[in-house]
Amino acid sequence: MEKENLTQAEDICPEMVASYQSLGFIHIPNVLAPEEVDRFHQAALDAAKTMQNHSAGAPMIFNQTVNVWRHNETIRQLTLHPRIAAIATRLAGVRLRIWHDHTLIKPPVKSVPTEFHQDGPYWPHINQRNALSVWVALVDVPVERGCMTFIPGSHMRRDLRPQDLSDSRDLLNIYPELTWAPRVTVPLRAGDCTFHHSYLAHMANANVTDVPRVAHITIYMDADTTFNGNKHVVTDPLGLKVGDPLDGELFPAVP
């Protein structure tokens, strides 16, 4: 795919930004070229063989490797990808930093759904207003392979506890109105991305195909985000105090 056919930040018009901010998500096609997809796909598989799986155990929702960019030079190029970062900044409308990345691989046939949840309640953040995740498809992800389903507008509710990704009713029990809310399912071609707000409710069905579903997620946070003291695998080793800024080389600013 020629560079000029790839989606650039300047292609993100004000109407698209307004839609993202209202709905809490947007599908952006053709962000990565096929040769980029191939290279990043192989690097993600390689990293998963040597890095800790933070979601090990039953049920098998996915294989999750965290902060892959700190250990794999090829994935570093994806996590810090300037085209993706520029689109994220345009959508958020504020200065951003990298919070962390993670690669999520749903194994073929034997995986289970990732149930509805919000990301934001898991993160130890103060000043988290515009944080968002970029979900990069490194294989084609039809519905049967576990693409994402979103509940538009659910990012307006930002006072909920963390939810159980393995419990299909957990989020709906604490926020019953969402039971009747419309849902939007977004199949992706390899190289497509979805961008979703950190408090948008979302889920992914099981992968019932014979191909692993490989997705790489880069998470951006407001540049002035600080630490709230809660435990998290990324911040636990850092010895931070409540109110400390999340900055420096571990949380690089987006240019």
C-alpha positions as CSV (number, residue, x, y, z in Angstrom):
1,M,0.0,0.0,0.0
2,E,1.4,3.4,-1.0
3,K,2.1,5.8,1.8
4,E,-0.3,8.3,0.3
5,N,-3.2,5.8,0.7
6,L,-2.5,5.4,4.5
7,T,-4.6,7.4,6.9
8,Q,-2.7,10.4,8.2
9,A,-3.6,12.8,11.1
10,E,-4.5,15.5,8.6
11,D,-7.2,13.2,7.3
12,I,-9.0,13.3,10.7
13,C,-11.5,16.1,10.1
14,P,-13.4,18.0,12.8
15,E,-16.5,15.9,12.3
16,M,-14.5,12.8,13.0
17,V,-13.1,14.3,16.2
18,A,-16.6,15.3,17.3
19,S,-17.9,11.9,16.6
20,Y,-15.1,10.3,18.6
21,Q,-15.6,12.6,21.6
22,S,-19.4,12.0,21.5
23,L,-19.4,8.2,21.0
24,G,-16.1,7.4,22.7
25,F,-14.6,5.5,19.8
26,I,-13.8,5.6,16.2
27,H,-12.6,3.2,13.5
28,I,-9.7,4.4,11.4
29,P,-8.8,2.1,8.5
30,N,-5.5,1.8,6.6
31,V,-3.2,3.1,9.3
32,L,-0.4,0.6,8.8
33,A,0.9,-0.6,5.4
34,P,0.9,-4.4,4.8
35,E,4.7,-4.6,5.2
36,E,4.4,-2.9,8.6
37,V,1.7,-5.3,9.6
38,D,3.8,-8.3,8.7
39,R,6.8,-7.1,10.6
40,F,4.9,-6.1,13.7
41,H,2.8,-9.3,13.7
42,Q,5.9,-11.4,13.7
43,A,7.5,-9.3,16.4
44,A,4.4,-9.6,18.6
45,L,4.4,-13.4,18.3
46,D,8.1,-13.5,19.1
47,A,7.7,-11.3,22.2
48,A,4.9,-13.4,23.5
49,K,7.2,-16.5,23.5
50,T,9.7,-14.9,25.9
51,M,7.8,-12.3,28.0
52,Q,5.5,-12.9,31.0
53,N,1.8,-13.6,30.2
54,H,0.0,-11.3,32.7
55,S,-3.3,-13.1,32.0
56,A,-2.1,-16.6,32.5
57,G,-4.5,-19.1,34.0
58,A,-8.1,-20.2,33.3
59,P,-10.3,-19.1,31.7
60,M,-8.1,-18.3,28.7
61,I,-9.3,-14.8,27.7
62,F,-6.0,-13.8,26.0
63,N,-2.3,-13.9,26.3
64,Q,-1.2,-10.4,27.6
65,T,2.3,-9.0,27.4
66,V,2.9,-5.6,28.9
67,N,5.3,-2.8,28.0
68,V,6.6,-4.8,25.1
69,W,8.1,-1.7,23.6
70,R,10.7,-1.7,26.5
71,H,11.9,-5.2,25.4
72,N,11.5,-5.5,21.7
73,E,12.9,-2.9,19.3
74,T,10.4,-3.7,16.5
75,I,7.4,-3.3,18.8
76,R,9.0,-0.1,20.1
77,Q,8.6,1.3,16.6
78,L,4.9,0.4,16.7
79,T,4.2,1.7,20.2
80,L,5.9,5.0,19.4
81,H,4.6,5.1,15.8
82,P,4.4,8.8,14.8
83,R,1.4,8.4,12.5
84,I,-0.7,6.7,15.2
85,A,0.4,9.1,17.9
86,A,-0.5,12.1,15.7
87,I,-4.0,10.7,15.1
88,A,-4.5,10.0,18.9
89,T,-3.4,13.6,19.7
90,R,-5.9,15.0,17.2
91,L,-8.7,12.9,18.6
92,A,-8.0,13.7,22.2
93,G,-7.3,17.4,21.6
94,V,-4.7,17.6,24.4
95,R,-1.0,16.8,25.0
96,L,-0.5,13.1,25.6
97,R,2.1,10.6,27.1
98,I,2.5,6.9,26.6
99,W,1.0,5.1,29.6
100,H,1.9,1.6,28.5
101,D,1.4,-0.8,25.6
102,H,0.3,-4.4,25.6
103,T,-0.1,-7.1,23.1
104,L,-3.3,-9.2,23.4
105,I,-3.3,-12.6,21.6
106,K,-6.6,-14.6,21.7
107,P,-5.6,-18.2,20.9
108,P,-7.6,-20.0,18.3
109,V,-10.7,-22.1,19.2
110,K,-10.1,-22.3,23.0
111,S,-10.4,-18.7,24.1
112,V,-13.4,-17.2,25.9
113,P,-14.9,-13.7,25.5
114,T,-13.4,-10.6,27.1
115,E,-16.5,-9.3,28.8
116,F,-17.7,-5.7,29.0
117,H,-15.5,-3.4,31.0
118,Q,-13.9,0.0,31.1
119,D,-10.1,0.4,31.1
120,G,-9.9,3.5,33.2
121,P,-10.9,2.1,36.6
122,Y,-7.9,-0.3,36.5
123,W,-5.3,2.5,36.1
124,P,-3.7,4.4,39.0
125,H,-4.2,7.8,37.6
126,I,-5.1,11.3,38.8
127,N,-6.0,13.8,36.0
128,Q,-7.2,11.1,33.7
129,R,-9.6,12.9,31.5
130,N,-8.7,12.1,27.9
131,A,-6.8,8.8,28.1
132,L,-7.4,6.5,25.1
133,S,-6.3,3.2,23.7
134,V,-5.3,2.5,20.1
135,W,-6.2,-1.1,19.2
136,V,-4.1,-2.1,16.2
137,A,-5.2,-5.2,14.3
138,L,-2.2,-7.2,13.2
139,V,-4.4,-9.8,11.5
140,D,-7.8,-9.6,10.0
141,V,-10.3,-9.6,12.8
142,P,-13.8,-10.5,11.8
143,V,-16.5,-11.0,14.4
144,E,-15.6,-14.7,14.7
145,R,-12.0,-13.9,15.6
146,G,-12.9,-11.6,18.5
147,C,-13.2,-8.0,17.2
148,M,-14.3,-5.2,19.5
149,T,-17.9,-4.3,20.5
150,F,-18.5,-0.9,22.0
151,I,-21.3,0.8,23.9
152,P,-21.4,4.3,22.5
153,G,-21.5,7.1,25.0
154,S,-20.7,4.9,28.0
155,H,-17.4,6.8,28.6
156,M,-19.5,9.6,30.3
157,R,-19.8,7.3,33.4
158,R,-16.4,7.6,35.2
159,D,-17.2,6.6,38.8
160,L,-17.4,2.8,38.6
161,R,-15.1,0.3,40.2
162,P,-12.9,-2.0,38.1
163,Q,-14.9,-4.8,36.4
164,D,-14.3,-8.5,36.0
165,L,-13.3,-9.3,32.4
166,S,-14.5,-12.9,32.8
167,D,-18.0,-12.1,34.2
168,S,-20.6,-11.3,31.5
169,R,-22.8,-9.5,34.0
170,D,-20.4,-7.6,36.2
171,L,-20.4,-4.2,34.4
172,L,-24.1,-4.5,33.7
173,N,-24.9,-5.3,37.3
174,I,-23.3,-2.1,38.5
175,Y,-24.5,0.0,35.6
176,P,-27.9,-1.6,34.7
177,E,-28.8,1.0,32.1
178,L,-26.2,-0.4,29.8
179,T,-28.2,-3.6,29.4
180,W,-30.5,-1.8,26.9
181,A,-27.9,0.5,25.3
182,P,-27.1,0.1,21.6
183,R,-23.9,-1.8,20.8
184,V,-21.6,-1.4,17.9
185,T,-19.3,-4.2,16.7
186,V,-16.3,-3.2,14.5
187,P,-14.6,-5.9,12.4
188,L,-11.1,-4.8,11.4
189,R,-8.8,-5.6,8.5
190,A,-5.1,-6.0,9.4
191,G,-3.6,-2.5,9.6
192,D,-6.9,-0.9,10.8
193,C,-7.2,0.7,14.2
194,T,-9.9,1.6,16.7
195,F,-9.3,4.4,19.1
196,H,-11.4,4.3,22.2
197,H,-11.7,6.4,25.4
198,S,-10.4,4.9,28.6
199,Y,-13.9,4.8,30.1
200,L,-15.8,3.5,27.1
201,A,-17.4,0.1,27.8
202,H,-16.2,-2.5,25.4
203,M,-15.8,-6.3,24.9
204,A,-14.5,-8.9,22.5
205,N,-16.0,-12.3,21.7
206,A,-14.1,-15.5,21.8
207,N,-11.8,-16.4,18.8
208,V,-13.5,-19.4,17.2
209,T,-11.3,-19.4,14.1
210,D,-8.1,-21.4,13.6
211,V,-5.9,-18.3,13.5
212,P,-4.6,-16.5,16.6
213,R,-6.1,-13.0,17.0
214,V,-3.1,-10.7,17.4
215,A,-3.7,-7.1,18.5
216,H,-1.3,-4.5,19.8
217,I,-2.7,-1.7,22.0
218,T,-0.9,1.5,22.8
219,I,-2.4,3.5,25.6
220,Y,-2.1,7.3,25.8
221,M,-2.8,9.4,28.9
222,D,-3.0,13.1,29.5
223,A,0.5,14.6,29.7
224,D,-0.2,15.9,33.3
225,T,-1.4,12.6,34.7
226,T,-0.1,11.8,38.2
227,F,-0.1,8.7,40.4
228,N,-3.0,7.9,42.7
229,G,-1.3,5.2,44.8
230,N,-3.2,2.2,43.6
231,K,-1.4,-1.0,42.6
232,H,-0.6,-1.6,38.9
233,V,1.9,-3.9,37.2
234,V,3.5,-0.9,35.5
235,T,3.9,1.4,38.5
236,D,4.4,-1.2,41.3
237,P,8.3,-1.4,40.8
238,L,8.8,2.4,40.6
239,G,8.4,3.5,44.3
240,L,6.1,6.3,43.4
241,K,4.2,8.4,46.0
242,V,0.6,9.7,45.6
243,G,0.7,12.8,43.4
244,D,4.0,11.9,41.7
245,P,4.0,12.7,37.9
246,L,3.9,9.9,35.5
247,D,6.6,11.2,33.2
248,G,10.2,10.6,32.1
249,E,11.5,7.9,29.9
250,L,9.0,5.3,31.0
251,F,6.1,7.5,30.0
252,P,7.4,9.5,27.0
253,A,5.6,12.5,25.8
254,V,4.0,12.4,22.3
255,P,5.8,14.9,20.1
